[in-house]
Amino acid sequence: MKACRKCHVLTNKSICPYCGEPTSERWQGYLIVIDPKNSQIAEKMKIKMPGKYALKVR
């Protein structure tokens, strides 16, 4: 899997399907957001929609 360098969403593509930025294979941590409106972690990471995210992307 690859992670978007801007929004941290996890995908198999080389370009992020949400924001169009390039993705990286160098990422750490795994986060699943189910309810971003009630998640303090999602708020801190500025995540607006549910999905799978990387905590750190290089």
PDBQT receptor file of N, H, CA, C and O in Angstrom, charges set to zero:
ATOM      1  N   MET A   1       0.824  -1.174   0.000  1.00  0.00    +0.000 N 
ATOM      2  CA  MET A   1       0.000   0.000   0.000  1.00  0.00    +0.000 C 
ATOM      3  C   MET A   1       0.879   1.253   0.000  1.00  0.00    +0.000 C 
ATOM      4  O   MET A   1       2.035   1.230   0.421  1.00  0.00    +0.000 OA
ATOM      5  N   LYS A   2       0.299   2.324  -0.478  1.00  0.00    +0.000 N 
ATOM      6  H   LYS A   2      -0.641   2.344  -0.820  1.00  0.00    +0.000 HD
ATOM      7  CA  LYS A   2       0.985   3.619  -0.526  1.00  0.00    +0.000 C 
ATOM      8  C   LYS A   2       0.142   4.643   0.223  1.00  0.00    +0.000 C 
ATOM      9  O   LYS A   2      -1.073   4.494   0.350  1.00  0.00    +0.000 OA
ATOM     10  N   ALA A   3       0.800   5.675   0.711  1.00  0.00    +0.000 N 
ATOM     11  H   ALA A   3       1.787   5.796   0.607  1.00  0.00    +0.000 HD
ATOM     12  CA  ALA A   3       0.104   6.735   1.447  1.00  0.00    +0.000 C 
ATOM     13  C   ALA A   3       0.299   8.067   0.741  1.00  0.00    +0.000 C 
ATOM     14  O   ALA A   3       1.382   8.367   0.238  1.00  0.00    +0.000 OA
ATOM     15  N   CYS A   4      -0.754   8.851   0.712  1.00  0.00    +0.000 N 
ATOM     16  H   CYS A   4      -1.634   8.607   1.121  1.00  0.00    +0.000 HD
ATOM     17  CA  CYS A   4      -0.689  10.191   0.127  1.00  0.00    +0.000 C 
ATOM     18  C   CYS A   4       0.172  11.086   1.008  1.00  0.00    +0.000 C 
ATOM     19  O   CYS A   4       0.047  11.070   2.233  1.00  0.00    +0.000 OA
ATOM     20  N   ARG A   5       1.031  11.852   0.389  1.00  0.00    +0.000 N 
ATOM     21  H   ARG A   5       1.132  11.864  -0.606  1.00  0.00    +0.000 HD
ATOM     22  CA  ARG A   5       1.926  12.735   1.148  1.00  0.00    +0.000 C 
ATOM     23  C   ARG A   5       1.193  13.927   1.738  1.00  0.00    +0.000 C 
ATOM     24  O   ARG A   5       1.680  14.526   2.697  1.00  0.00    +0.000 OA
ATOM     25  N   LYS A   6       0.047  14.286   1.200  1.00  0.00    +0.000 N 
ATOM     26  H   LYS A   6      -0.349  13.799   0.421  1.00  0.00    +0.000 HD
ATOM     27  CA  LYS A   6      -0.693  15.448   1.691  1.00  0.00    +0.000 C 
ATOM     28  C   LYS A   6      -1.789  15.054   2.693  1.00  0.00    +0.000 C 
ATOM     29  O   LYS A   6      -1.815  15.569   3.811  1.00  0.00    +0.000 OA
ATOM     30  N   CYS A   7      -2.695  14.143   2.299  1.00  0.00    +0.000 N 
ATOM     31  H   CYS A   7      -2.674  13.725   1.391  1.00  0.00    +0.000 HD
ATOM     32  CA  CYS A   7      -3.835  13.823   3.165  1.00  0.00    +0.000 C 
ATOM     33  C   CYS A   7      -3.681  12.504   3.926  1.00  0.00    +0.000 C 
ATOM     34  O   CYS A   7      -4.542  12.166   4.739  1.00  0.00    +0.000 OA
ATOM     35  N   HIS A   8      -2.608  11.756   3.681  1.00  0.00    +0.000 N 
ATOM     36  H   HIS A   8      -1.909  12.031   3.021  1.00  0.00    +0.000 HD
ATOM     37  CA  HIS A   8      -2.240  10.534   4.395  1.00  0.00    +0.000 C 
ATOM     38  C   HIS A   8      -3.169   9.348   4.135  1.00  0.00    +0.000 C 
ATOM     39  O   HIS A   8      -3.026   8.320   4.797  1.00  0.00    +0.000 OA
ATOM     40  N   VAL A   9      -4.103   9.447   3.209  1.00  0.00    +0.000 N 
ATOM     41  H   VAL A   9      -4.219  10.282   2.671  1.00  0.00    +0.000 HD
ATOM     42  CA  VAL A   9      -4.996   8.335   2.909  1.00  0.00    +0.000 C 
ATOM     43  C   VAL A   9      -4.191   7.189   2.290  1.00  0.00    +0.000 C 
ATOM     44  O   VAL A   9      -3.259   7.426   1.521  1.00  0.00    +0.000 OA
ATOM     45  N   LEU A  10      -4.552   5.947   2.627  1.00  0.00    +0.000 N 
ATOM     46  H   LEU A  10      -5.309   5.754   3.251  1.00  0.00    +0.000 HD
ATOM     47  CA  LEU A  10      -3.861   4.775   2.091  1.00  0.00    +0.000 C 
ATOM     48  C   LEU A  10      -4.564   4.303   0.823  1.00  0.00    +0.000 C 
ATOM     49  O   LEU A  10      -5.791   4.223   0.770  1.00  0.00    +0.000 OA
ATOM     50  N   THR A  11      -3.768   3.994  -0.194  1.00  0.00    +0.000 N 
ATOM     51  H   THR A  11      -2.771   4.059  -0.151  1.00  0.00    +0.000 HD
ATOM     52  CA  THR A  11      -4.292   3.573  -1.485  1.00  0.00    +0.000 C 
ATOM     53  C   THR A  11      -3.257   2.676  -2.169  1.00  0.00    +0.000 C 
ATOM     54  O   THR A  11      -2.122   2.561  -1.705  1.00  0.00    +0.000 OA
ATOM     55  N   ASN A  12      -3.656   2.046  -3.265  1.00  0.00    +0.000 N 
ATOM     56  H   ASN A  12      -4.577   2.139  -3.641  1.00  0.00    +0.000 HD
ATOM     57  CA  ASN A  12      -2.722   1.241  -4.060  1.00  0.00    +0.000 C 
ATOM     58  C   ASN A  12      -2.218   2.010  -5.274  1.00  0.00    +0.000 C 
ATOM     59  O   ASN A  12      -1.388   1.498  -6.025  1.00  0.00    +0.000 OA
ATOM     60  N   LYS A  13      -2.697   3.209  -5.473  1.00  0.00    +0.000 N 
ATOM     61  H   LYS A  13      -3.371   3.625  -4.863  1.00  0.00    +0.000 HD
ATOM     62  CA  LYS A  13      -2.366   4.004  -6.661  1.00  0.00    +0.000 C 
ATOM     63  C   LYS A  13      -1.168   4.919  -6.415  1.00  0.00    +0.000 C 
ATOM     64  O   LYS A  13      -0.822   5.203  -5.268  1.00  0.00    +0.000 OA
ATOM     65  N   SER A  14      -0.544   5.376  -7.488  1.00  0.00    +0.000 N 
ATOM     66  H   SER A  14      -0.825   5.145  -8.420  1.00  0.00    +0.000 HD
ATOM     67  CA  SER A  14       0.616   6.266  -7.368  1.00  0.00    +0.000 C 
ATOM     68  C   SER A  14       0.204   7.729  -7.222  1.00  0.00    +0.000 C 
ATOM     69  O   SER A  14       1.021   8.574  -6.857  1.00  0.00    +0.000 OA
ATOM     70  N   ILE A  15      -1.064   8.026  -7.508  1.00  0.00    +0.000 N 
ATOM     71  H   ILE A  15      -1.728   7.339  -7.805  1.00  0.00    +0.000 HD
ATOM     72  CA  ILE A  15      -1.622   9.365  -7.313  1.00  0.00    +0.000 C 
ATOM     73  C   ILE A  15      -2.857   9.220  -6.416  1.00  0.00    +0.000 C 
ATOM     74  O   ILE A  15      -3.684   8.332  -6.628  1.00  0.00    +0.000 OA
ATOM     75  N   CYS A  16      -2.973  10.085  -5.428  1.00  0.00    +0.000 N 
ATOM     76  H   CYS A  16      -2.301  10.806  -5.256  1.00  0.00    +0.000 HD
ATOM     77  CA  CYS A  16      -4.095  10.030  -4.485  1.00  0.00    +0.000 C 
ATOM     78  C   CYS A  16      -5.422  10.264  -5.210  1.00  0.00    +0.000 C 
ATOM     79  O   CYS A  16      -5.552  11.241  -5.948  1.00  0.00    +0.000 OA
ATOM     80  N   PRO A  17      -6.407   9.386  -5.012  1.00  0.00    +0.000 N 
ATOM     81  CA  PRO A  17      -7.703   9.571  -5.679  1.00  0.00    +0.000 C 
ATOM     82  C   PRO A  17      -8.520  10.729  -5.102  1.00  0.00    +0.000 C 
ATOM     83  O   PRO A  17      -9.486  11.165  -5.728  1.00  0.00    +0.000 OA
ATOM     84  N   TYR A  18      -8.154  11.234  -3.925  1.00  0.00    +0.000 N 
ATOM     85  H   TYR A  18      -7.369  10.879  -3.416  1.00  0.00    +0.000 HD
ATOM     86  CA  TYR A  18      -8.917  12.303  -3.287  1.00  0.00    +0.000 C 
ATOM     87  C   TYR A  18      -8.349  13.688  -3.553  1.00  0.00    +0.000 C 
ATOM     88  O   TYR A  18      -9.097  14.611  -3.874  1.00  0.00    +0.000 OA
ATOM     89  N   CYS A  19      -7.026  13.846  -3.421  1.00  0.00    +0.000 N 
ATOM     90  H   CYS A  19      -6.418  13.096  -3.160  1.00  0.00    +0.000 HD
ATOM     91  CA  CYS A  19      -6.464  15.196  -3.573  1.00  0.00    +0.000 C 
ATOM     92  C   CYS A  19      -5.528  15.335  -4.779  1.00  0.00    +0.000 C 
ATOM     93  O   CYS A  19      -5.128  16.450  -5.115  1.00  0.00    +0.000 OA
ATOM     94  N   GLY A  20      -5.172  14.223  -5.436  1.00  0.00    +0.000 N 
ATOM     95  H   GLY A  20      -5.497  13.318  -5.163  1.00  0.00    +0.000 HD
ATOM     96  CA  GLY A  20      -4.357  14.288  -6.642  1.00  0.00    +0.000 C 
ATOM     97  C   GLY A  20      -2.861  14.413  -6.409  1.00  0.00    +0.000 C 
ATOM     98  O   GLY A  20      -2.103  14.565  -7.367  1.00  0.00    +0.000 OA
ATOM     99  N   GLU A  21      -2.418  14.353  -5.161  1.00  0.00    +0.000 N 
ATOM    100  H   GLU A  21      -3.034  14.229  -4.383  1.00  0.00    +0.000 HD
ATOM    101  CA  GLU A  21      -0.993  14.441  -4.839  1.00  0.00    +0.000 C 
ATOM    102  C   GLU A  21      -0.324  13.080  -5.024  1.00  0.00    +0.000 C 
ATOM    103  O   GLU A  21      -1.011  12.059  -5.000  1.00  0.00    +0.000 OA
ATOM    104  N   PRO A  22       1.017  13.039  -5.209  1.00  0.00    +0.000 N 
ATOM    105  CA  PRO A  22       1.722  11.768  -5.324  1.00  0.00    +0.000 C 
ATOM    106  C   PRO A  22       1.709  11.003  -4.001  1.00  0.00    +0.000 C 
ATOM    107  O   PRO A  22       1.623  11.592  -2.924  1.00  0.00    +0.000 OA
ATOM    108  N   THR A  23       1.795   9.680  -4.113  1.00  0.00    +0.000 N 
ATOM    109  H   THR A  23       1.865   9.202  -4.989  1.00  0.00    +0.000 HD
ATOM    110  CA  THR A  23       1.819   8.827  -2.927  1.00  0.00    +0.000 C 
ATOM    111  C   THR A  23       3.226   8.299  -2.692  1.00  0.00    +0.000 C 
ATOM    112  O   THR A  23       4.089   8.376  -3.566  1.00  0.00    +0.000 OA
ATOM    113  N   SER A  24       3.440   7.763  -1.504  1.00  0.00    +0.000 N 
ATOM    114  H   SER A  24       2.739   7.700  -0.793  1.00  0.00    +0.000 HD
ATOM    115  CA  SER A  24       4.750   7.261  -1.122  1.00  0.00    +0.000 C 
ATOM    116  C   SER A  24       4.610   5.871  -0.513  1.00  0.00    +0.000 C 
ATOM    117  O   SER A  24       3.617   5.574   0.152  1.00  0.00    +0.000 OA
ATOM    118  N   GLU A  25       5.595   5.033  -0.740  1.00  0.00    +0.000 N 
ATOM    119  H   GLU A  25       6.401   5.274  -1.280  1.00  0.00    +0.000 HD
ATOM    120  CA  GLU A  25       5.629   3.715  -0.113  1.00  0.00    +0.000 C 
ATOM    121  C   GLU A  25       6.255   3.781   1.276  1.00  0.00    +0.000 C 
ATOM    122  O   GLU A  25       6.229   2.800   2.020  1.00  0.00    +0.000 OA
ATOM    123  N   ARG A  26       6.810   4.921   1.619  1.00  0.00    +0.000 N 
ATOM    124  H   ARG A  26       6.831   5.717   1.015  1.00  0.00    +0.000 HD
ATOM    125  CA  ARG A  26       7.475   5.103   2.913  1.00  0.00    +0.000 C 
ATOM    126  C   ARG A  26       6.520   5.770   3.901  1.00  0.00    +0.000 C 
ATOM    127  O   ARG A  26       6.419   6.996   3.946  1.00  0.00    +0.000 OA
ATOM    128  N   TRP A  27       5.828   4.964   4.680  1.00  0.00    +0.000 N 
ATOM    129  H   TRP A  27       5.909   3.968   4.643  1.00  0.00    +0.000 HD
ATOM    130  CA  TRP A  27       4.903   5.478   5.672  1.00  0.00    +0.000 C 
ATOM    131  C   TRP A  27       4.938   4.592   6.908  1.00  0.00    +0.000 C 
ATOM    132  O   TRP A  27       5.382   3.445   6.854  1.00  0.00    +0.000 OA
ATOM    133  N   GLN A  28       4.460   5.142   8.027  1.00  0.00    +0.000 N 
ATOM    134  H   GLN A  28       4.099   6.074   8.070  1.00  0.00    +0.000 HD
ATOM    135  CA  GLN A  28       4.450   4.408   9.292  1.00  0.00    +0.000 C 
ATOM    136  C   GLN A  28       3.114   4.623   9.979  1.00  0.00    +0.000 C 
ATOM    137  O   GLN A  28       2.473   5.660   9.806  1.00  0.00    +0.000 OA
ATOM    138  N   GLY A  29       2.705   3.649  10.750  1.00  0.00    +0.000 N 
ATOM    139  H   GLY A  29       3.225   2.807  10.890  1.00  0.00    +0.000 HD
ATOM    140  CA  GLY A  29       1.478   3.740  11.523  1.00  0.00    +0.000 C 
ATOM    141  C   GLY A  29       0.249   3.547  10.667  1.00  0.00    +0.000 C 
ATOM    142  O   GLY A  29       0.251   3.865   9.478  1.00  0.00    +0.000 OA
ATOM    143  N   TYR A  30      -0.795   3.026  11.271  1.00  0.00    +0.000 N 
ATOM    144  H   TYR A  30      -0.796   2.767  12.236  1.00  0.00    +0.000 HD
ATOM    145  CA  TYR A  30      -2.015   2.698  10.547  1.00  0.00    +0.000 C 
ATOM    146  C   TYR A  30      -3.200   3.176  11.379  1.00  0.00    +0.000 C 
ATOM    147  O   TYR A  30      -3.293   2.855  12.564  1.00  0.00    +0.000 OA
ATOM    148  N   LEU A  31      -4.088   3.927  10.782  1.00  0.00    +0.000 N 
ATOM    149  H   LEU A  31      -4.012   4.188   9.819  1.00  0.00    +0.000 HD
ATOM    150  CA  LEU A  31      -5.226   4.485  11.489  1.00  0.00    +0.000 C 
ATOM    151  C   LEU A  31      -6.480   4.261  10.656  1.00  0.00    +0.000 C 
ATOM    152  O   LEU A  31      -6.511   4.578   9.467  1.00  0.00    +0.000 OA
ATOM    153  N   ILE A  32      -7.512   3.715  11.287  1.00  0.00    +0.000 N 
ATOM    154  H   ILE A  32      -7.487   3.458  12.253  1.00  0.00    +0.000 HD
ATOM    155  CA  ILE A  32      -8.804   3.573  10.634  1.00  0.00    +0.000 C 
ATOM    156  C   ILE A  32      -9.758   4.543  11.312  1.00  0.00    +0.000 C 
ATOM    157  O   ILE A  32      -9.978   4.471  12.521  1.00  0.00    +0.000 OA
ATOM    158  N   VAL A  33     -10.318   5.446  10.528  1.00  0.00    +0.000 N 
ATOM    159  H   VAL A  33     -10.139   5.505   9.546  1.00  0.00    +0.000 HD
ATOM    160  CA  VAL A  33     -11.256   6.435  11.049  1.00  0.00    +0.000 C 
ATOM    161  C   VAL A  33     -12.657   6.043  10.606  1.00  0.00    +0.000 C 
ATOM    162  O   VAL A  33     -12.942   5.944   9.413  1.00  0.00    +0.000 OA
ATOM    163  N   ILE A  34     -13.529   5.820  11.587  1.00  0.00    +0.000 N 
ATOM    164  H   ILE A  34     -13.298   5.900  12.557  1.00  0.00    +0.000 HD
ATOM    165  CA  ILE A  34     -14.914   5.450  11.298  1.00  0.00    +0.000 C 
ATOM    166  C   ILE A  34     -15.830   6.665  11.388  1.00  0.00    +0.000 C 
ATOM    167  O   ILE A  34     -16.702   6.855  10.540  1.00  0.00    +0.000 OA
ATOM    168  N   ASP A  35     -15.628   7.487  12.420  1.00  0.00    +0.000 N 
ATOM    169  H   ASP A  35     -14.920   7.332  13.108  1.00  0.00    +0.000 HD
ATOM    170  CA  ASP A  35     -16.466   8.657  12.638  1.00  0.00    +0.000 C 
ATOM    171  C   ASP A  35     -15.574   9.882  12.854  1.00  0.00    +0.000 C 
ATOM    172  O   ASP A  35     -15.259  10.212  13.998  1.00  0.00    +0.000 OA
ATOM    173  N   PRO A  36     -15.162  10.561  11.782  1.00  0.00    +0.000 N 
ATOM    174  CA  PRO A  36     -14.216  11.672  11.912  1.00  0.00    +0.000 C 
ATOM    175  C   PRO A  36     -14.757  12.864  12.704  1.00  0.00    +0.000 C 
ATOM    176  O   PRO A  36     -13.970  13.627  13.264  1.00  0.00    +0.000 OA
ATOM    177  N   LYS A  37     -16.063  13.040  12.765  1.00  0.00    +0.000 N 
ATOM    178  H   LYS A  37     -16.703  12.419  12.310  1.00  0.00    +0.000 HD
ATOM    179  CA  LYS A  37     -16.639  14.174  13.494  1.00  0.00    +0.000 C 
ATOM    180  C   LYS A  37     -16.454  14.037  15.005  1.00  0.00    +0.000 C 
ATOM    181  O   LYS A  37     -16.357  15.044  15.707  1.00  0.00    +0.000 OA
ATOM    182  N   ASN A  38     -16.403  12.811  15.509  1.00  0.00    +0.000 N 
ATOM    183  H   ASN A  38     -16.482  11.993  14.938  1.00  0.00    +0.000 HD
ATOM    184  CA  ASN A  38     -16.288  12.576  16.946  1.00  0.00    +0.000 C 
ATOM    185  C   ASN A  38     -14.921  12.030  17.351  1.00  0.00    +0.000 C 
ATOM    186  O   ASN A  38     -14.758  11.567  18.480  1.00  0.00    +0.000 OA
ATOM    187  N   SER A  39     -13.948  12.075  16.464  1.00  0.00    +0.000 N 
ATOM    188  H   SER A  39     -14.080  12.451  15.547  1.00  0.00    +0.000 HD
ATOM    189  CA  SER A  39     -12.614  11.541  16.744  1.00  0.00    +0.000 C 
ATOM    190  C   SER A  39     -11.625  12.685  16.990  1.00  0.00    +0.000 C 
ATOM    191  O   SER A  39     -11.458  13.565  16.147  1.00  0.00    +0.000 OA
ATOM    192  N   GLN A  40     -10.983  12.658  18.140  1.00  0.00    +0.000 N 
ATOM    193  H   GLN A  40     -11.119  11.943  18.825  1.00  0.00    +0.000 HD
ATOM    194  CA  GLN A  40      -9.983  13.677  18.437  1.00  0.00    +0.000 C 
ATOM    195  C   GLN A  40      -8.746  13.512  17.567  1.00  0.00    +0.000 C 
ATOM    196  O   GLN A  40      -8.120  14.501  17.185  1.00  0.00    +0.000 OA
ATOM    197  N   ILE A  41      -8.390  12.280  17.251  1.00  0.00    +0.000 N 
ATOM    198  H   ILE A  41      -8.899  11.476  17.560  1.00  0.00    +0.000 HD
ATOM    199  CA  ILE A  41      -7.235  12.032  16.386  1.00  0.00    +0.000 C 
ATOM    200  C   ILE A  41      -7.520  12.549  14.976  1.00  0.00    +0.000 C 
ATOM    201  O   ILE A  41      -6.664  13.192  14.369  1.00  0.00    +0.000 OA
ATOM    202  N   ALA A  42      -8.711  12.274  14.456  1.00  0.00    +0.000 N 
ATOM    203  H   ALA A  42      -9.406  11.751  14.950  1.00  0.00    +0.000 HD
ATOM    204  CA  ALA A  42      -9.089  12.765  13.126  1.00  0.00    +0.000 C 
ATOM    205  C   ALA A  42      -9.085  14.288  13.102  1.00  0.00    +0.000 C 
ATOM    206  O   ALA A  42      -8.679  14.894  12.110  1.00  0.00    +0.000 OA
ATOM    207  N   GLU A  43      -9.530  14.901  14.178  1.00  0.00    +0.000 N 
ATOM    208  H   GLU A  43      -9.860  14.409  14.984  1.00  0.00    +0.000 HD
ATOM    209  CA  GLU A  43      -9.535  16.368  14.250  1.00  0.00    +0.000 C 
ATOM    210  C   GLU A  43      -8.113  16.915  14.225  1.00  0.00    +0.000 C 
ATOM    211  O   GLU A  43      -7.834  17.903  13.545  1.00  0.00    +0.000 OA
ATOM    212  N   LYS A  44      -7.223  16.276  14.959  1.00  0.00    +0.000 N 
ATOM    213  H   LYS A  44      -7.450  15.474  15.511  1.00  0.00    +0.000 HD
ATOM    214  CA  LYS A  44      -5.829  16.723  15.009  1.00  0.00    +0.000 C 
ATOM    215  C   LYS A  44      -5.136  16.545  13.662  1.00  0.00    +0.000 C 
ATOM    216  O   LYS A  44      -4.317  17.377  13.270  1.00  0.00    +0.000 OA
ATOM    217  N   MET A  45      -5.463  15.452  12.946  1.00  0.00    +0.000 N 
ATOM    218  H   MET A  45      -6.128  14.776  13.265  1.00  0.00    +0.000 HD
ATOM    219  CA  MET A  45      -4.860  15.187  11.639  1.00  0.00    +0.000 C 
ATOM    220  C   MET A  45      -5.622  15.868  10.499  1.00  0.00    +0.000 C 
ATOM    221  O   MET A  45      -5.238  15.749   9.336  1.00  0.00    +0.000 OA
ATOM    222  N   LYS A  46      -6.693  16.576  10.834  1.00  0.00    +0.000 N 
ATOM    223  H   LYS A  46      -7.005  16.672  11.779  1.00  0.00    +0.000 HD
ATOM    224  CA  LYS A  46      -7.531  17.281   9.854  1.00  0.00    +0.000 C 
ATOM    225  C   LYS A  46      -8.165  16.327   8.842  1.00  0.00    +0.000 C 
ATOM    226  O   LYS A  46      -8.226  16.619   7.648  1.00  0.00    +0.000 OA
ATOM    227  N   ILE A  47      -8.634  15.182   9.340  1.00  0.00    +0.000 N 
ATOM    228  H   ILE A  47      -8.584  14.945  10.310  1.00  0.00    +0.000 HD
ATOM    229  CA  ILE A  47      -9.303  14.175   8.515  1.00  0.00    +0.000 C 
ATOM    230  C   ILE A  47     -10.793  14.457   8.534  1.00  0.00    +0.000 C 
ATOM    231  O   ILE A  47     -11.396  14.590   9.599  1.00  0.00    +0.000 OA
ATOM    232  N   LYS A  48     -11.384  14.549   7.351  1.00  0.00    +0.000 N 
ATOM    233  H   LYS A  48     -10.895  14.441   6.485  1.00  0.00    +0.000 HD
ATOM    234  CA  LYS A  48     -12.800  14.900   7.241  1.00  0.00    +0.000 C 
ATOM    235  C   LYS A  48     -13.691  13.725   6.837  1.00  0.00    +0.000 C 
ATOM    236  O   LYS A  48     -14.909  13.809   6.998  1.00  0.00    +0.000 OA
ATOM    237  N   MET A  49     -13.122  12.626   6.316  1.00  0.00    +0.000 N 
ATOM    238  H   MET A  49     -12.133  12.557   6.186  1.00  0.00    +0.000 HD
ATOM    239  CA  MET A  49     -13.952  11.509   5.874  1.00  0.00    +0.000 C 
ATOM    240  C   MET A  49     -13.412  10.186   6.395  1.00  0.00    +0.000 C 
ATOM    241  O   MET A  49     -12.211  10.057   6.633  1.00  0.00    +0.000 OA
ATOM    242  N   PRO A  50     -14.292   9.197   6.575  1.00  0.00    +0.000 N 
ATOM    243  CA  PRO A  50     -13.855   7.894   7.081  1.00  0.00    +0.000 C 
ATOM    244  C   PRO A  50     -12.922   7.205   6.093  1.00  0.00    +0.000 C 
ATOM    245  O   PRO A  50     -12.998   7.432   4.886  1.00  0.00    +0.000 OA
ATOM    246  N   GLY A  51     -12.044   6.364   6.620  1.00  0.00    +0.000 N 
ATOM    247  H   GLY A  51     -11.982   6.179   7.601  1.00  0.00    +0.000 HD
ATOM    248  CA  GLY A  51     -11.141   5.609   5.756  1.00  0.00    +0.000 C 
ATOM    249  C   GLY A  51      -9.897   5.147   6.495  1.00  0.00    +0.000 C 
ATOM    250  O   GLY A  51      -9.815   5.232   7.720  1.00  0.00    +0.000 OA
ATOM    251  N   LYS A  52      -8.924   4.652   5.722  1.00  0.00    +0.000 N 
ATOM    252  H   LYS A  52      -8.991   4.583   4.726  1.00  0.00    +0.000 HD
ATOM    253  CA  LYS A  52      -7.652   4.157   6.243  1.00  0.00    +0.000 C 
ATOM    254  C   LYS A  52      -6.584   5.205   5.991  1.00  0.00    +0.000 C 
ATOM    255  O   LYS A  52      -6.476   5.740   4.888  1.00  0.00    +0.000 OA
ATOM    256  N   TYR A  53      -5.789   5.498   7.024  1.00  0.00    +0.000 N 
ATOM    257  H   TYR A  53      -5.877   5.064   7.921  1.00  0.00    +0.000 HD
ATOM    258  CA  TYR A  53      -4.801   6.555   6.928  1.00  0.00    +0.000 C 
ATOM    259  C   TYR A  53      -3.462   6.124   7.536  1.00  0.00    +0.000 C 
ATOM    260  O   TYR A  53      -3.414   5.276   8.427  1.00  0.00    +0.000 OA
ATOM    261  N   ALA A  54      -2.397   6.714   7.044  1.00  0.00    +0.000 N 
ATOM    262  H   ALA A  54      -2.437   7.402   6.320  1.00  0.00    +0.000 HD
ATOM    263  CA  ALA A  54      -1.055   6.534   7.612  1.00  0.00    +0.000 C 
ATOM    264  C   ALA A  54      -0.819   7.649   8.628  1.00  0.00    +0.000 C 
ATOM    265  O   ALA A  54      -1.258   8.781   8.424  1.00  0.00    +0.000 OA
ATOM    266  N   LEU A  55      -0.135   7.333   9.710  1.00  0.00    +0.000 N 
ATOM    267  H   LEU A  55       0.221   6.413   9.875  1.00  0.00    +0.000 HD
ATOM    268  CA  LEU A  55       0.168   8.350  10.713  1.00  0.00    +0.000 C 
ATOM    269  C   LEU A  55       1.339   9.236  10.297  1.00  0.00    +0.000 C 
ATOM    270  O   LEU A  55       1.352  10.431  10.592  1.00  0.00    +0.000 OA
ATOM    271  N   LYS A  56       2.325   8.648   9.610  1.00  0.00    +0.000 N 
ATOM    272  H   LYS A  56       2.314   7.677   9.371  1.00  0.00    +0.000 HD
ATOM    273  CA  LYS A  56       3.517   9.398   9.191  1.00  0.00    +0.000 C 
ATOM    274  C   LYS A  56       3.866   8.988   7.766  1.00  0.00    +0.000 C 
ATOM    275  O   LYS A  56       3.935   7.799   7.453  1.00  0.00    +0.000 OA
ATOM    276  N   VAL A  57       4.085   9.977   6.907  1.00  0.00    +0.000 N 
ATOM    277  H   VAL A  57       4.029  10.942   7.161  1.00  0.00    +0.000 HD
ATOM    278  CA  VAL A  57       4.442   9.716   5.501  1.00  0.00    +0.000 C 
ATOM    279  C   VAL A  57       5.707  10.479   5.186  1.00  0.00    +0.000 C 
ATOM    280  O   VAL A  57       5.849  11.644   5.557  1.00  0.00    +0.000 OA
ATOM    281  N   ARG A  58       6.633   9.818   4.497  1.00  0.00    +0.000 N 
ATOM    282  H   ARG A  58       6.518   8.872   4.195  1.00  0.00    +0.000 HD
ATOM    283  CA  ARG A  58       7.882  10.477   4.076  1.00  0.00    +0.000 C 
ATOM    284  C   ARG A  58       7.893  10.664   2.580  1.00  0.00    +0.000 C 
ATOM    285  O   ARG A  58       8.857  11.200   2.032  1.00  0.00    +0.000 OA
TER     286      ARG A  58
